[in-house]
């Protein structure tokens, strides 16, 4: 099996960019658009900067690997949990469906 594989050809490598890994298994274009929209909302919630969604994904991975500060080594997981809690509270408060 090849070490370096092409994402567009249907293969990933461990070194593929995070956004490509996120989108790899999604076939339907509508689903890709919805997931990208939701990921953008998450990045907005955590105030993650970047000019493109791909850059924001790389920034998220970098922040998690390096830690936002020395006392927080699980930066991404903590932010995902904060986001989910905020969405849950929003639904509970307004009676919205997610």
C-alpha positions in Angstrom: 0.0 0.0 0.0 1.2 3.5 -0.8 2.5 5.7 2.0 1.4 9.0 0.4 -2.2 8.8 -0.9 -4.4 11.3 -2.6 -7.4 12.7 -0.8 -9.2 13.5 -4.1 -8.5 10.0 -5.3 -10.3 8.6 -2.2 -7.4 8.0 0.1 -6.0 9.8 3.1 -2.6 9.8 4.8 -1.8 10.7 8.3 -0.3 13.9 7.0 -3.4 15.1 5.2 -4.8 18.4 6.3 -7.4 18.3 9.1 -10.3 19.6 7.0 -9.7 16.9 4.3 -9.8 14.3 7.0 -13.0 15.8 8.4 -14.7 15.8 5.0 -13.2 12.5 3.7 -16.1 10.1 4.3 -18.9 12.5 3.5 -20.3 11.8 0.0 -23.4 14.0 -0.3 -22.7 17.6 -1.2 -25.6 18.9 1.0 -24.2 17.1 4.0 -20.7 18.6 3.3 -22.3 22.0 3.2 -24.2 21.5 6.5 -21.2 20.0 8.3 -19.0 22.9 7.1 -21.6 25.4 8.3 -21.8 23.7 11.7 -18.0 23.5 12.0 -17.8 27.2 11.2 -20.4 27.9 14.0 -18.2 26.0 16.4 -15.1 27.9 15.4 -17.0 31.2 15.8 -18.1 30.1 19.2 -14.5 29.5 20.3 -13.2 32.6 18.5 -10.8 30.6 16.4 -9.2 32.8 13.7 -8.3 31.9 10.1 -9.1 33.1 6.7 -10.5 29.8 5.4 -12.2 26.8 7.0 -9.1 24.8 6.1 -6.9 27.3 8.0 -9.2 27.3 11.0 -9.1 23.5 11.1 -5.3 23.6 11.1 -5.3 26.3 13.8 -7.6 24.2 16.0 -5.3 21.2 15.7 -2.2 23.4 16.4 -3.9 24.9 19.4 -4.8 21.5 20.7 -1.3 20.0 20.1 0.5 23.0 21.6 -2.1 23.7 24.3 -3.7 27.1 24.5 -1.6 27.5 27.7 0.6 25.2 29.7 -2.2 24.2 32.1 -4.7 23.2 29.4 -3.5 20.3 27.3 -7.0 19.2 26.2 -7.9 22.5 24.7 -10.0 21.2 21.8 -12.0 18.6 23.8 -12.7 21.3 26.5 -14.0 23.7 23.8 -16.1 21.0 22.1 -17.7 20.2 25.5 -18.3 24.0 26.2 -20.0 24.3 22.7 -22.2 21.3 23.2 -23.2 22.5 26.7 -24.1 25.9 25.2 -26.2 24.3 22.5 -28.0 22.1 25.0 -28.7 25.2 27.2 -30.0 27.1 24.1 -32.3 24.2 23.2 -33.6 23.9 26.8 -34.1 27.6 27.1 -36.0 28.1 23.9 -37.4 24.6 23.3 -35.6 24.4 20.0 -34.8 21.3 18.0 -31.2 20.8 17.0 
